[in-house]
Amino acid sequence: MSQASNAALRARDLAHVWHPCTQMKDHERELPLLPIRSARGVWLTDHDGKRYIDAISSWWVNLHGHAEPRINAAVQAQLAAAPHVMFAGLTHEPALRLAEELVALAAPGLTRCFFADSGSAAIEIAVKMSFHFWQNSGRPRKTRFVTLANSYHGETLGALAVGNVELYKAIYRPLLMDVITTPSPDAYQRAPGETAVDVARRRGAELEALLAAQADEIAAVIVEPLVQCAGNMRMHDPEYLRIVRAACTRHGVHLIADEIAVGFGRTGTLFACERAAITPDFLCLSKGLTAGYLPMSVVLTSEDVYRAFYDEYAKLTAFLHSHSYAGNPLGCAAALASLAIFREDRVLERNRDTAALLEKTVRAAFEDHPQVAEVRCSGMIVAVEYVRERETRTPYDWRERRSLAMHRHALERGVLLRPLGNVLYFMPPYVISAAEIDTMVSVARTAFDLALQDR
C-alpha cells in the first residue's frame, strides 16, 4: 500500500481526476481532498494516520461497517470462482439466489428482478418498463410521469427528468422529457395546526385529483418513500404512500418506489414501503444492496408487468435494456452476505435501539438551539434543519456556504459530515456504538456552532 502523504496524493489527484458533484476549484483551497488509506467499522483513516467517523455511510451505501469480515470472505470466495459472467444468455447461482431472496423479502406481488449497476440506471429501467408496458398493452397515450416537488432520482437524463431538485436539473432542462410535478407531502411545510398526517392527506387528495383528470396520459407516479434524501432529508408520513397506492390502482397508473437511499433498513423496516404496507409496481434498489461494496442495482416488478413483454420474438415486445455488468457475481455475493448479516445479527431489531439512541442524542444537542427549526428522524436517518431565524424559518443564503464550514470544522475534529443545503444530517453505518454516537454528535455540535459564527 502507498506510503504517500495526504499532500502528495492531493497533488496527484488534482492533476488528473474530476470528482462527482463537486466544483473542483474548491479542492484547491476551500476544501482540500481527503485521501483515505483504509476503512474499518465506522472509521476512515487517511494517509497521515488521522481517523474520521463516517457519519454518512460513505454516501449512504455502507450498512454493516467498512471491511466487514463476512462480506469480505464472500466476495473473496466469489472472486476465486468467477468474478464476472455476462448476464445475456448466461446465468449463475449468485444472481439466482439473490433474486430468490429479494422476492421473498419484498412486498407480495413483486416476483421479477432486473439487475443493473447504479441507482440512476434502476430508475431509467423502471421508467422505460412502465412506458413500454403501456405501449405493449395497447395504451400508447400513457407516456407521462408524475414526480413530487423536491424529489431526486439520479443524474442520468431519464432519472434527472423525473426528479425535481433544481440544483441538479435546471441547466439540463432542454435535454429532458416533460413531466408533471405535484406538491410534496413534506411535513416540514405543514401549515399551523396541521400534523404530518394532515399534510399527507391534503397532498394525497391533490394527487388523486390529478390522476382523475389525466390518468389516460400518465404512465406512472414516482416517489421516494418516507424520506426525500437529496431533497434536504425532508420526510413525510406513511399515510401518503397508502393514498398514492390506492389512487394509482383506482386510475390504472403505475407506482414506482425509489428506495435506492431508504431501502435495506434505513427507515426502520427492511424496505420503507413496509411502513405503509403497500406493494409498488416497481421497486428500485441500489446503494445498500451490496452494503457499500460494489456498484449494483435491481428493479423488482410484478408478473403482470413481466407478462406484457413476454411473447414470440417476431412480435418485438421484448424489453431491450442491457448493461455489461448486470448481475455481476461479485456484487451478488456481497448482497447475499449482507442479507445473511441482517438475519444472523438481527440487524433491524438492533437498529431500533440504535436509532432511538441516535435520535435522543441529536435532539439533546440541537433541538433547543435558536437556529434550529426542526429535528426530524426516520429510523437510522436524523436531520437537523437550521435557519437564520427560527420563528419565521428564514433560511440562510446558500451563497454563505454554512454547510461547507460545518463539513470543514467537523473534519478537523475527526468526523465526516456532508450537510445538504441548510440541513445537517446523520446516517451512520448500523454498527456505530453509543460512544461513537456521542463523539459524532458532540463534534457535529461544535462544528455547527463554529459554522454559524463564521462571518
C-alpha positions in Angstrom: 0.0 0.0 0.0 1.2 3.5 -0.8 3.2 5.3 1.9 2.4 8.7 0.3 1.2 11.6 2.4 -2.1 13.3 2.2 -0.5 16.3 0.5 1.3 14.2 -2.1 -1.9 12.3 -3.0 -3.9 15.6 -3.2 -1.5 17.0 -5.8 -1.6 13.8 -7.9 -5.4 13.8 -7.8 -5.8 17.4 -8.8 -3.6 16.8 -11.8 -6.0 14.3 -13.4 -9.2 13.4 -11.5 -12.6 15.1 -11.8 -14.8 14.3 -8.8 -18.6 13.9 -8.7 -20.9 16.6 -7.5 -18.0 18.9 -7.0 -16.8 22.3 -8.0 -13.2 21.2 -8.5 -11.8 24.7 -7.7 -12.9 24.2 -4.1 -10.4 21.4 -3.7 -7.6 23.7 -4.4 -8.2 25.9 -1.4 -11.6 25.8 0.3 -12.0 22.1 0.7 -8.8 20.1 0.5 -9.3 16.5 -0.7 -9.2 13.8 2.0 -7.2 10.8 0.8 -8.4 7.6 2.6 -5.9 4.8 3.2 -8.1 2.3 5.0 -11.6 1.8 6.5 -12.8 -0.4 9.3 -16.2 -0.3 11.0 -17.4 3.3 11.2 -13.9 4.7 10.9 -11.9 6.0 7.9 -8.2 6.6 8.1 -6.2 9.0 6.0 -2.6 8.7 4.7 -1.3 10.8 7.6 -2.9 8.4 10.1 -5.8 10.5 11.2 -9.1 8.8 11.8 -12.7 10.0 11.0 -16.1 8.7 11.9 -18.1 8.1 8.7 -21.3 9.8 9.8 -22.9 9.5 6.3 -22.1 5.8 5.5 -20.0 7.0 2.5 -22.9 8.5 0.6 -25.5 6.3 2.3 -24.2 2.9 0.9 -22.5 1.3 3.9 -24.7 -0.7 6.2 -22.6 -3.1 8.4 -19.4 -1.1 8.7 -16.4 -0.9 6.4 -14.4 -4.1 5.7 -17.0 -6.4 7.3 -15.2 -9.8 7.6 -18.2 -11.9 6.4 -18.8 -9.8 3.3 -15.0 -9.7 2.6 -14.9 -13.5 2.7 -18.0 -13.9 0.5 -16.5 -11.6 -2.2 -13.1 -13.3 -2.0 -14.7 -16.7 -2.4 -16.7 -15.5 -5.4 -13.6 -13.8 -6.8 -11.8 -17.2 -6.9 -14.8 -18.8 -8.6 -16.0 -16.3 -11.2 -15.5 -12.5 -11.0 -17.9 -11.8 -13.8 -20.3 -13.6 -16.2 -22.3 -11.8 -18.8 -26.0 -11.9 -18.0 -27.4 -12.1 -21.5 -27.9 -15.7 -22.5 -26.0 -17.0 -19.4 -26.8 -17.2 -15.7 -25.2 -18.0 -12.4 -26.2 -19.2 -9.0 -25.3 -16.0 -7.0 -27.8 -14.0 -9.1 -30.4 -16.7 -8.8 -30.1 -16.8 -5.1 -30.2 -13.1 -4.7 -33.3 -12.8 -6.9 -35.0 -15.5 -4.9 -34.1 -13.8 -1.6 -35.2 -10.4 -2.7 -38.5 -11.7 -4.0 -39.0 -13.5 -0.6 -38.3 -10.3 1.3 -40.1 -7.7 -0.8 -43.8 -6.9 -0.7 -46.2 -9.6 -2.0 -46.6 -9.4 -5.8 -43.0 -8.4 -6.7 -41.8 -11.5 -8.4 -39.3 -10.5 -11.1 -35.8 -8.9 -10.7 -34.0 -6.9 -13.4 -30.3 -6.2 -12.5 -28.3 -3.2 -13.3 -25.3 -1.2 -12.0 -26.5 2.0 -10.3 -29.5 3.8 -8.7 -29.9 6.0 -11.7 -29.9 3.0 -14.0 -32.6 1.4 -11.9 -34.8 4.5 -12.3 -34.2 4.6 -16.0 -35.2 0.9 -16.2 -38.4 1.4 -14.2 -39.4 4.5 -16.3 -38.7 2.6 -19.6 -40.5 -0.5 -18.4 -43.6 1.5 -17.4 -43.7 3.4 -20.6 -43.1 0.2 -22.7 -45.7 -1.7 -20.7 -48.4 0.7 -21.8 -47.2 0.6 -25.4 -47.3 -3.2 -25.4 -50.8 -3.1 -23.7 -52.4 -1.0 -26.4 -52.4 2.2 -24.3 -50.0 4.3 -26.3 -51.2 7.7 -24.9 -49.9 6.8 -21.5 -46.5 8.4 -21.8 -46.1 10.9 -19.0 -44.7 10.6 -15.5 -45.7 12.3 -12.3 -43.0 13.3 -9.8 -43.0 15.1 -6.5 -41.7 18.6 -5.9 -38.2 18.4 -4.2 -37.7 14.8 -5.4 -34.3 13.4 -6.5 -33.9 10.2 -8.5 -30.5 10.3 -10.0 -28.5 12.2 -12.6 -28.7 10.3 -15.9 -31.1 12.1 -18.2 -34.2 10.0 -17.6 -33.7 9.9 -13.9 -32.9 13.6 -13.8 -36.1 14.3 -15.8 -38.3 12.6 -13.1 -36.6 14.4 -10.3 -37.2 18.0 -9.2 -34.1 19.4 -7.4 -33.3 22.5 -9.4 -29.7 22.5 -8.5 -29.2 19.3 -10.5 -31.8 19.7 -13.1 -32.1 23.4 -14.3 -29.1 23.5 -16.7 -30.1 20.3 -18.4 -33.8 21.1 -18.8 -33.7 21.4 -22.7 -32.4 17.8 -22.8 -35.2 16.3 -20.6 -38.6 14.9 -21.1 -41.5 16.9 -19.8 -43.0 15.6 -16.6 -45.9 16.5 -14.3 -44.9 17.8 -10.9 -47.2 17.5 -7.9 -46.6 19.0 -4.4 -44.5 17.1 -1.9 -46.2 15.7 1.2 -43.1 17.1 3.1 -44.2 17.5 6.7 -41.8 20.5 7.3 -44.1 22.5 5.0 -47.2 21.9 7.3 -49.5 24.8 7.9 -50.1 26.0 11.5 -52.2 23.4 13.3 -51.5 20.7 10.7 -50.0 17.3 11.5 -47.7 15.2 9.2 -50.8 13.0 8.6 -52.9 16.1 7.7 -50.2 17.1 5.1 -50.1 13.6 3.7 -53.9 13.5 3.2 -54.0 17.0 1.7 -51.3 16.3 -0.8 -52.7 12.8 -1.4 -56.0 14.4 -2.4 -54.3 16.7 -4.8 -52.6 13.7 -6.5 -55.9 11.9 -6.6 -57.4 14.9 -8.4 -54.5 15.0 -10.9 -54.9 11.3 -11.7 -58.6 11.6 -12.0 -58.2 14.3 -14.7 -55.2 12.9 -16.6 -54.8 9.2 -16.0 -55.3 8.4 -19.7 -51.9 10.1 -20.4 -50.0 9.1 -17.3 -47.8 6.0 -17.2 -46.6 6.2 -13.6 -46.1 8.2 -10.4 -42.6 8.0 -8.9 -42.0 8.6 -5.2 -39.2 8.3 -2.6 -41.0 6.5 0.3 -40.8 8.4 3.6 -37.6 10.5 3.0 -36.6 12.8 0.1 -33.0 12.2 0.9 -31.1 14.5 -1.6 -34.0 17.0 -1.2 -32.6 18.1 2.2 -33.8 14.9 4.1 -37.4 16.1 4.0 -39.8 13.5 5.5 -43.5 12.5 5.1 -46.0 10.3 6.9 -46.6 6.7 5.6 -50.3 7.7 5.1 -49.2 9.4 1.8 -48.0 6.2 0.4 -51.2 4.4 1.2 -53.2 7.2 -0.5 -51.0 7.2 -3.6 -51.1 3.4 -3.9 -54.9 3.4 -3.8 -55.1 6.3 -6.3 -52.8 4.6 -8.7 -54.7 1.4 -8.6 -58.0 3.1 -9.0 -56.9 5.1 -12.0 -54.7 2.5 -13.7 -51.4 4.2 -13.2 -48.1 2.5 -12.1 -46.4 3.4 -8.8 -42.6 3.4 -8.9 -41.0 3.3 -5.4 -37.4 4.7 -5.4 -35.9 3.0 -2.3 -32.3 3.5 -3.5 -31.4 5.5 -0.5 -34.0 4.4 2.0 -34.0 0.6 1.4 -32.3 -2.0 3.5 -33.2 -0.8 6.9 -32.6 2.9 6.8 -36.1 3.9 7.8 -36.6 1.1 10.4 -38.0 -1.7 8.2 -36.1 -3.6 5.5 -38.0 -1.6 2.9 -39.7 1.7 3.5 -42.9 0.7 1.7 -43.4 -1.8 4.6 -44.2 1.1 6.8 -47.4 1.7 4.7 -48.0 -2.0 3.9 -48.1 -1.3 0.2 -46.7 -3.0 -2.9 -45.4 -0.7 -5.7 -45.4 -1.8 -9.3 -41.7 -1.2 -9.4 -39.3 -1.2 -6.5 -35.9 0.3 -7.3 -32.9 -0.7 -5.1 -29.2 0.1 -5.0 -26.8 1.8 -2.5 -27.2 -0.6 0.5 -28.0 -3.5 -1.8 -24.3 -4.6 -1.6 -23.7 -2.9 1.8 -21.3 -0.4 0.2 -19.0 -2.9 -1.5 -19.8 -2.9 -5.2 -22.0 -0.9 -7.7 -25.2 -2.8 -8.3 -28.9 -2.1 -8.5 -32.1 -4.0 -9.2 -35.7 -3.3 -10.2 -38.3 -5.6 -8.8 -41.6 -5.7 -10.6 -44.8 -7.9 -10.9 -45.7 -10.8 -13.0 -48.3 -8.6 -14.7 -45.6 -6.3 -16.0 -43.3 -9.2 -16.9 -46.1 -10.8 -19.0 -46.7 -7.7 -21.0 -43.2 -8.2 -22.6 -43.4 -12.0 -22.8 -44.2 -13.1 -26.4 -42.9 -14.6 -29.6 -39.7 -13.0 -30.8 -41.3 -11.7 -34.0 -43.8 -9.6 -32.0 -40.9 -7.3 -31.0 -42.2 -6.8 -27.5 -39.0 -7.7 -25.5 -37.5 -5.2 -23.1 -34.2 -4.2 -24.8 -32.2 -2.7 -22.0 -28.8 -4.1 -21.0 -25.6 -3.4 -19.0 -22.4 -5.3 -19.4 -22.1 -5.8 -15.7 -25.7 -6.7 -15.0 -26.0 -9.4 -12.3 -22.2 -9.2 -11.6 -21.4 -12.2 -9.4 -19.2 -10.3 -7.0 -22.0 -7.8 -6.4 -24.4 -10.6 -5.9 -22.0 -12.3 -3.4 -21.8 -9.1 -1.4 -25.5 -8.6 -1.4 -26.2 -12.2 -0.3 -23.6 -11.8 2.6 -25.3 -8.6 3.6 -28.7 -10.2 3.8 -27.3 -13.0 5.8 -25.9 -10.5 8.3 -29.4 -9.0 8.6 -30.6 -12.4 9.7 -27.7 -13.5 11.8 -27.2 -10.3 13.7 -31.0 -9.4 14.0 -30.0 -6.0 12.5 -33.4 -4.5 12.2 -34.2 -5.3 15.9 -30.8 -3.9 17.0 -31.3 -0.8 14.8 -34.4 0.1 16.8 -32.3 0.7 19.9 -29.5 2.4 17.9 -32.0 4.7 16.1 -33.6 5.6 19.4 -30.3 6.5 21.0 -29.2 8.4 17.9 -32.4 10.5 17.8 -32.2 11.1 21.6 -28.6 12.3 21.4 -29.2 14.5 18.4 -32.3 16.1 19.9 -30.5 16.8 23.2 -27.7 18.5 21.3 -29.7 20.5 18.8 -33.4 20.8 19.4 -33.3 23.9 21.6 -30.7 25.7 19.6 -32.1 29.1 18.5 -31.0 28.5 14.8 -32.7 25.0 14.6 -36.1 24.9 13.1 -36.7 21.2 13.3 -35.0 17.9 14.2 -36.7 15.0 12.3 -36.0 11.3 12.1 -36.9 8.2 10.3 -35.2 5.1 11.6 -31.4 5.5 11.2 -31.7 8.9 9.5 -31.8 12.0 11.7 -31.8 15.5 10.2 -31.3 19.0 11.7 -32.8 21.8 9.7 -31.1 25.1 10.6 -32.3 28.6 9.8 -31.2 32.2 10.2 -34.4 33.0 12.1 -36.3 30.3 14.0 -39.7 32.0 14.3 -40.1 32.7 10.6 -37.9 29.7 9.4 -36.0 32.1 7.3 -33.1 30.1 5.7 -29.5 31.1 5.4 -28.5 32.3 2.0 -26.9 29.4 0.2 -24.0 31.6 -1.0 -22.8 31.9 2.6 -21.9 28.2 2.4 -22.5 27.4 6.0 -22.7 23.7 5.2 -19.1 23.8 3.8 -17.9 25.4 7.0 -19.6 22.6 9.1 -18.0 20.0 6.9 -14.6 21.5 7.3 -14.8 22.1 11.0 -16.0 18.5 11.6 -13.2 17.0 9.5 -10.7 18.9 11.6 -12.1 17.1 14.6 -12.4 13.7 13.1 -15.9 13.3 11.8 -17.0 13.1 8.1 -20.3 15.1 7.6 -21.8 16.3 4.3 -24.7 18.7 5.0 -27.3 19.3 2.4 -28.3 22.9 1.9 -29.4 24.1 5.3 -29.7 20.6 6.7 -27.1 18.8 8.9 -27.9 15.0 8.9 -26.6 11.8 10.4 -26.9 8.5 8.5 -24.1 6.3 10.0 -23.4 2.6 9.5 -25.6 0.4 11.6 -22.7 -0.9 13.7 -22.0 2.6 15.3 -21.6 2.3 19.1 -23.1 4.5 21.8 -19.6 6.1 22.4 -19.2 6.7 18.7 -22.6 8.4 18.5 -21.7 10.6 21.4 -18.4 11.6 19.7 -20.1 12.1 16.3 -22.9 14.3 17.7 -20.6 16.3 20.0 -18.2 17.1 17.2 -21.1 18.0 14.9 -22.5 20.4 17.5 -19.1 22.1 17.8 -18.8 22.3 14.0 -22.4 23.6 13.8 -21.7 26.5 16.3 -18.5 27.4 14.6 -20.1 27.5 11.1 -22.9 29.7 12.2 -20.5 32.1 13.9 -18.1 32.2 10.9 -18.5 35.6 9.1 
